């Protein structure tokens, strides 16, 4: 089992930056992959980014070139650096851990991009 706690959300103006963090309850080296998804009101959950335990990364089309996912194995955390934020990035961001045959989710953190 994996417990996840996200942090770093908040209110930011368009064009600004935020850095989200996801702390895992076990070594992330033992976790197959760590993912970020987001969900805006009235919309389906959307894939944002993934990083595997060998460091491979992938991004959703809407965030490529603006967001960067990274991991800190010593701290068992995964971060999502979000730059050039847009109003359409407003959503609750969820961290997920693929461990064995299951995916575990955090409680989410709100990101609001507005002037």
BAROGU-496445 format. One record per residue (C-alpha): residue number from 0; x, y, z; residue in one letter. Coordinates in pm, 1 decimal, decimal comma. Layout:
BAROGU-496445
(kemar NUM; (X; Y; Z); 'a')
...
end
This chain:
BAROGU-496445
(kemar 0; (0,0; 0,0; 0,0); 'x')
(kemar 1; (108,4; 357,1; -71,4); 'x')
(kemar 2; (-9,5; 678,6; 91,8); 'x')
(kemar 3; (38,7; 999,5; -103,6); 'x')
(kemar 4; (19,5; 1360,3; 8,3); 'x')
(kemar 5; (16,4; 1643,8; -245,1); 'x')
(kemar 6; (111,9; 2001,8; -167,6); 'x')
(kemar 7; (197,3; 2326,8; -340,7); 'x')
(kemar 8; (-131,0; 2423,8; -498,4); 'x')
(kemar 9; (-273,3; 2773,2; -485,0); 'x')
(kemar 10; (-378,7; 3079,5; -679,1); 'x')
(kemar 11; (-148,9; 3214,1; -949,1); 'x')
(kemar 12; (-184,5; 3469,2; -1227,4); 'x')
(kemar 13; (-173,0; 3365,1; -1592,7); 'x')
(kemar 14; (185,6; 3325,2; -1705,7); 'x')
(kemar 15; (299,5; 3241,9; -1355,4); 'x')
(kemar 16; (454,3; 2928,5; -1207,7); 'x')
(kemar 17; (378,1; 2677,4; -935,9); 'x')
(kemar 18; (556,0; 2370,2; -809,3); 'x')
(kemar 19; (352,3; 2076,6; -682,0); 'x')
(kemar 20; (498,0; 1803,3; -465,7); 'x')
(kemar 21; (380,4; 1452,9; -387,8); 'x')
(kemar 22; (526,1; 1272,8; -88,0); 'x')
(kemar 23; (500,9; 893,9; -84,7); 'x')
(kemar 24; (489,9; 669,6; 221,1); 'x')
(kemar 25; (737,9; 424,5; 75,0); 'x')
(kemar 26; (1047,0; 435,9; -141,2); 'x')
(kemar 27; (953,1; 561,9; -486,5); 'x')
(kemar 28; (1224,7; 338,9; -630,9); 'x')
(kemar 29; (993,0; 48,1; -547,6); 'x')
(kemar 30; (699,3; 218,4; -723,8); 'x')
(kemar 31; (661,0; 140,2; -1092,4); 'x')
(kemar 32; (551,9; 488,5; -1191,9); 'x')
(kemar 33; (430,1; 812,9; -1043,5); 'x')
(kemar 34; (165,5; 1007,0; -1229,2); 'x')
(kemar 35; (-3,5; 1344,9; -1216,5); 'x')
(kemar 36; (-361,0; 1381,3; -1333,5); 'x')
(kemar 37; (-594,4; 1676,4; -1306,6); 'x')
(kemar 38; (-967,2; 1729,1; -1304,9); 'x')
(kemar 39; (-1147,7; 2053,2; -1375,4); 'x')
(kemar 40; (-1512,0; 2108,6; -1276,4); 'x')
(kemar 41; (-1744,7; 1930,1; -1514,4); 'x')
(kemar 42; (-1460,6; 1760,3; -1700,1); 'x')
(kemar 43; (-1307,9; 1415,3; -1699,6); 'x')
(kemar 44; (-979,4; 1343,9; -1526,4); 'x')
(kemar 45; (-692,5; 1432,3; -1760,9); 'x')
(kemar 46; (-343,3; 1284,5; -1777,3); 'x')
(kemar 47; (-71,6; 1542,5; -1707,0); 'x')
(kemar 48; (262,6; 1365,6; -1662,5); 'x')
(kemar 49; (429,8; 1041,6; -1558,8); 'x')
(kemar 50; (776,1; 939,5; -1440,4); 'x')
(kemar 51; (885,8; 578,6; -1407,1); 'x')
(kemar 52; (1125,9; 431,5; -1153,4); 'x')
(kemar 53; (1397,0; 433,5; -1421,1); 'x')
(kemar 54; (1341,9; 801,6; -1492,6); 'x')
(kemar 55; (1142,0; 788,3; -1814,2); 'x')
(kemar 56; (892,8; 1070,1; -1848,9); 'x')
(kemar 57; (592,4; 1150,7; -2061,8); 'x')
(kemar 58; (348,1; 1441,6; -2075,8); 'x')
(kemar 59; (-1,8; 1520,2; -2185,9); 'x')
(kemar 60; (-20,2; 1724,2; -2505,3); 'x')
(kemar 61; (-171,2; 2025,3; -2331,9); 'x')
(kemar 62; (125,1; 2065,3; -2093,1); 'x')
(kemar 63; (424,0; 1964,1; -2307,3); 'x')
(kemar 64; (695,7; 2225,5; -2298,1); 'x')
(kemar 65; (544,9; 2399,1; -1993,4); 'x')
(kemar 66; (540,9; 2135,1; -1718,8); 'x')
(kemar 67; (829,2; 1921,7; -1591,4); 'x')
(kemar 68; (800,5; 1615,0; -1371,5); 'x')
(kemar 69; (1092,3; 1505,9; -1154,5); 'x')
(kemar 70; (1164,9; 1275,6; -864,3); 'x')
(kemar 71; (1380,2; 1288,7; -552,2); 'x')
(kemar 72; (1448,0; 932,3; -443,9); 'x')
(kemar 73; (1613,2; 1039,3; -120,0); 'x')
(kemar 74; (1299,1; 1225,7; -12,2); 'x')
(kemar 75; (1049,5; 986,7; -174,4); 'x')
(kemar 76; (885,4; 1277,6; -349,4); 'x')
(kemar 77; (780,3; 1359,5; -702,0); 'x')
(kemar 78; (742,3; 1717,7; -815,4); 'x')
(kemar 79; (559,9; 1889,6; -1097,0); 'x')
(kemar 80; (705,7; 2222,7; -1203,9); 'x')
(kemar 81; (438,1; 2418,8; -1386,6); 'x')
(kemar 82; (539,4; 2723,1; -1589,4); 'x')
(kemar 83; (351,3; 2956,3; -1822,9); 'x')
(kemar 84; (26,9; 2868,6; -1650,0); 'x')
(kemar 85; (-301,8; 2935,6; -1825,7); 'x')
(kemar 86; (-656,2; 2969,6; -1695,2); 'x')
(kemar 87; (-737,4; 2633,8; -1854,1); 'x')
(kemar 88; (-481,0; 2471,5; -1621,9); 'x')
(kemar 89; (-718,7; 2539,2; -1333,3); 'x')
(kemar 90; (-807,6; 2205,7; -1176,0); 'x')
(kemar 91; (-755,7; 1975,8; -883,1); 'x')
(kemar 92; (-423,4; 1799,1; -937,1); 'x')
(kemar 93; (-387,8; 1441,3; -818,0); 'x')
(kemar 94; (-75,5; 1237,6; -766,0); 'x')
(kemar 95; (-95,8; 864,6; -838,7); 'x')
(kemar 96; (140,6; 576,3; -768,0); 'x')
(kemar 97; (138,9; 260,1; -974,7); 'x')
(kemar 98; (252,0; -9,3; -732,5); 'x')
(kemar 99; (208,3; -371,6; -827,5); 'x')
(kemar 100; (-131,4; -415,8; -985,5); 'x')
(kemar 101; (-288,0; -113,6; -817,3); 'x')
(kemar 102; (-286,4; 262,3; -849,5); 'x')
(kemar 103; (-302,2; 468,0; -531,2); 'x')
(kemar 104; (-415,3; 830,8; -526,6); 'x')
(kemar 105; (-359,6; 1130,1; -307,9); 'x')
(kemar 106; (-631,9; 1367,8; -192,9); 'x')
(kemar 107; (-552,3; 1628,8; -456,3); 'x')
(kemar 108; (-443,1; 1990,4; -446,0); 'x')
(kemar 109; (-626,5; 2283,6; -604,1); 'x')
(kemar 110; (-454,2; 2496,1; -866,1); 'x')
(kemar 111; (-632,7; 2812,6; -976,5); 'x')
(kemar 112; (-497,3; 3028,8; -1256,3); 'x')
(kemar 113; (-673,2; 3362,4; -1262,2); 'x')
(kemar 114; (-604,4; 3732,3; -1274,9); 'x')
end
